[in-house]
């Protein structure tokens, strides 16, 4: 199997149309990394919401324990490759987010993953959450890939009005969905009460 360098990743196609596509609202992209391929079902949720919001991204496997040199190269080269935020997911000991955060000043969003070797996910949560002073990692819920993608987009939106507007529209759609369910639930409650 060929070795993959960060240079290859930089020139690899992104998940979506090319950089010149008007679908992308932000020049900076999000790097989505995971400790192993088994984390993909959780981390692809981040990629899906970023695509929906028009934020370009890249995805790859970077293991803190099995490919430490790759992890160091990824973290140290991220800013030069146009990454603005890194979403890092890992299960078990879950050292990837914290180690990456120790190697870059970019914001890192940690996603604890409930893996097959996990202690019900708590080991992953605490490994990512309990970072030492000076090495911050924003931590989302267990298996919270979608929220990690949303948080990454919100971070990038601080300097991008178009992306902020798209996030506002997303929040409005969530509100509308809840309000639609209010009527349905209240109507059902009245029917039950009337017998």
N, C-alpha and C positions, 0 to 999 in steps of 0.2 A: 504494500500500500504506500503511495507516495506521501512524502511529508508535505504538509500545507503550511505556508508561511503567511504572515500577516499581509505581506505584499500581495499574495494571491487573493486574499480576502478583500483587499482594497479594490482590486480590479474585477472581482467577481460580480455578476449581475445581482442587483438587489431584489428584494421580494416585491416586484411591481415594475412599472414602466421605468424608462431611463431617467436620469437626473433632469433632463430638459422637460420632462412631462409637467404640465400645469397641475397635475393631481397632487404633486408635492408642495406643501405649504411652507416648508421650512428647509433652509439650506443644510442645517445640521441634521445628522441622523442618530438613531438610537442603536447601540450595540446590544444585542441580546445573546447572552452566553449561558451555557448550562454545563453542569459537571459531567453529565453523560446523556446519551441519546434517550435513555429512559425518562428523562425530565421533559422531553419534547411536548407531550400532551398538555403540560402546564404552561410552558414558555411560549408555545405557538399561540396561546390566547393573547399574549402581549403583541405578537406580530399581527394578529388579526385586527385588533382594535387600532393599532398604529396605522395599518393600511386603510382602515375605514376612515380615520381622521386625516389621511393624507400626509403621514410622517414616514419618511424613508427609514429603512432599518436593514441591519444585517443580522444573521443568526449563525452561530457555530457552537461547537463543543470545545470547552476549555476546562480541563480538570486541574484543580489545585494540587491534587496529590499524584496523579498519574502523568500529567504533562506540565510540571511547574515552569519549565522554561517557556513554553507556549503561553502560559498565563502571564508571565512577566512581560513577554514581548507584546501580547495583546493589550495589556493595561498601559504600558509605556508608549505604545504607538497610537492609541485610540484617538487622542486629540488631533494628531497630525493627519489622521485618516478621515477627519470630519465628524467624528463622534461627539455628541454633546452630552449624552447621558448613557450610562451603562446599566442594563437590567441583567442581574446575575442570579440565576436560580440554582439551588443545590439541595440535596437531601442528606440524611445521615449527619455526619460531622459538619457539613455545610460550610466549609472554610472559604469557598470561592468568593462570595461577595466581599467579605472582610479583607481577604488578601488582595483582591483587585483594588479595593478602596485605599489600601496602604501604599499602592503603587502609582496612583493617579490623583489629581485634584479634581477630576470630573465627578459630578454627582453619581452615586451608585445606589440603585434600588435593588434590595435583596428580596428574593422570593424563596421562602422556605418550602421545600417539596417533601411531601409524605412519600418516602421511598420504601422499597421492600426491606431495607435494613434499618428503618427508622423506628424510634420508640414513640409510635403514634404521632410522629411529626414534631414532638416537643424538642427533641434534640436539635432539629434543624432550626426551629423558631428561635431557641435560645442562643444557638451558635451565631446567628445573624444579628439578633437583637442586642445582645450584650457585648457590644464593641467597646474597646477601651477609649478613654477620652482622647480626642484628637483625630480619630479615624471613624467619621460618621458613615453609617449605612442606613438609608431609609428602608424600613422593613414593612412589607405588606403581609396580609394574612396567609396562612398555610394554603398552598396551591393557588395563590392569588395572582396568577399571570395577567389576567385582564386588568386588574387594578394597577399592577406594575406598569403596564403599557400606558394606562391613563395618567399615572403620576409622572412618567417620563415625558409625555406630551405636555402636561401642565407645566413642568419645569421649562421645557423649550418655549412654551407660549409666553413666558415672561417677557421675551423680546420679539414676539411675533404676533401682531394684531390679528392676522387672518386665522392663525391657528387658535388663538384665544376665542375668536368668534365661533369657530367650528366646535370648540369644547363647550361654549355656552349653548349652542344649538343642541348638542348631545345631551347636556343636562336638562334642557327644556323638554326634549323628547322623553327622557326618563320621568320627569314630572307629569307630563301628559299621560303616560302609560299608567302611572299610579292613580291619577285622577279618574281615568276611564274605569279602573277596577273598583274605585270607591262606589260609583253608581251601581255596578253589578252586584257588589257585596251587600250594599244597603237594600237594594231591591229584593235580593234573596232573603235577607233577614226579615223584611216585612212580610214576605210570603210565608215564611216558617212561623212567624208569630201569629198570623191570621189563620194558620192551620190549613 
